Amino acid sequence: MTRKLRLIKGASRRGTLVYGMRIVEQGAVSAVEDARITTADGSRGRVTMHLIEGTRDQIRRQLMQSIDAFFELLDEQ
């Protein structure tokens, strides 16, 4: 049974973050392409996939910066 979202005045908007990641050996990736998403209403969109290379600590640091930047941009809208 599908439930429809209802906005309540003053309530925060809710959403879904689609994020995928995989660590492979540095230099092993030849291309990163857009992922596709289909919503419940049948519309289609793209999810940009990102590539971060480095040590585990470097990757973690860059990922956290990317997530912070994502929410800063979202807050500006």
Secondary structure, 3 states (H helix, E strand, C coil): CCCCCCCCCCCCCCCCCCCCCCCCCCCCCCCCCCEEEECCCCCEEEECCCCCCCCHHHHHHHHHHHHHHHHHHHHHC
